[in-house]
């Protein structure tokens, strides 16, 4: 919602100031199809040249995120904390092997099926269950599991940063391609130098629309959207880090309620449940 409001403010401010100085909207609209084709076509083409297919697909997937906002709300974090607590108290009761079948087949687990948001987040599900398998199988020490999870997070963070970086690079290219559109307009204007001043002026004005559009779209729309995509994707990194913090704390011998408190402390403050609030909720969860 704020992204839409911001874009509206950008265009309203620029066009409002233009009209206050006596500008004419039809003057901007007349060359728009040609200048827009040059500008957008060149920017999209350079984007396709500079990015592999998986990044292009990731951008297509993430481009609407600024309009939707982060899916990692307080309720989503609370669900993940409750899930962790239930896993840990069942291990406390029945031992590590009590969760072997659950982690091997989480979609048929009586525990994980209670937490639908987490269950349908396949990256987070794999991240947590694969790490739990290492703990359950005893194939790695907890500090080694922590290291593996950290490496997994680094890879995930790099992949998550790629779409925003690609869109930001495209945003930086808009002013340059706006100049290209302007120069091509000036080249066309050279063929009209024998015409009256008003005809030449109209051609020059049409050429300058390309530069105007390039700067406005680059710095007023595309680059801010790229920054917003980065910030939304950073929320996913916090979510994964919360899962890691709880598992590592439990693996180091913390009680289930203490382990989820460690996890809670990594949650960004706007979405972080209160300590008392979390404890009251998890205390109602009983082992099977």
C-alpha positions, 0 to 999 in steps of 0.5 A: 500500500505504501509503495502505491502511495509513494509512486502516486506522490512522486508523479503528483508532485512532479506533474503538479509542479510542471502544471504550476509553471504553465506546462501542458500535459499533451506536450508530454503525452505526444512523444510518449509512445516513441520515447517510452518504447525506446526507454523501456525496450532498451532497459528491459533488453539490458536487464535480460542480457545481464541476468541469467534465467533464474534471476529473471524468474525470481524478479517476476516472482518478487516484483509484486512484493512491494505492493503486498508487503512482508508476509512475515507478520507477528502471527507467522512468527508466533506460529513458528515459535509454537512449532519449535516449542512443540518439537522440543518438548516432544524430544524432551519427553521421548528423546531425539528419535521420537521426532525422526519420522516427523522430520523425515516426512513432515507433511504427514507429521502430526506436529507440523500439520498443525502449523500450516503457514510453516508447513507450506513454506517449503524452504523454511520447512527443509531448512529446519527439518534437514537441520533437525535430522543432523541433530537426531541422527547424531551425525554432527555436533551442534556447533557443526549444525550451527555452521551448516545452518549459517552457510545455508543462510548465506546462500539463501541470503545471496539468492534473495538479494539477487532480484532486488540487485537486478531491478536496482541495476535496471533502475540505474540504467533508465537515466542513461537510456533516457539520454539515448532517447533524447539524443535520437530525438535530437538527431531527428530534429536535425532534419527539421532545421529549415522549419519554423522555430515552433516546429524545431522547438516541438521536436526538441521538447519531444526529445527531452521527454526521453531524458525526463522519463528516464530520470523520473522512472529510474529514481522515482519508481524502479530503484525505490521498488528494488530497495523495497524488494530487498527489505521484504526479502530481508524479512525472510532472512530474519525468519530463517535466523529465528529457526536457527537460533531456537534449534541451536539453543535447544541443541546446546541444552536449553529447555524448550521454553528457553530455546524459543525465547532465544528464537523470539529475541531474533525476531524484528521488534515490530513483529516480535511477540512479548515474552509473557505473551509467548510463554502463556501460549506455549505453556498450553502446548502438551507433548503427544 
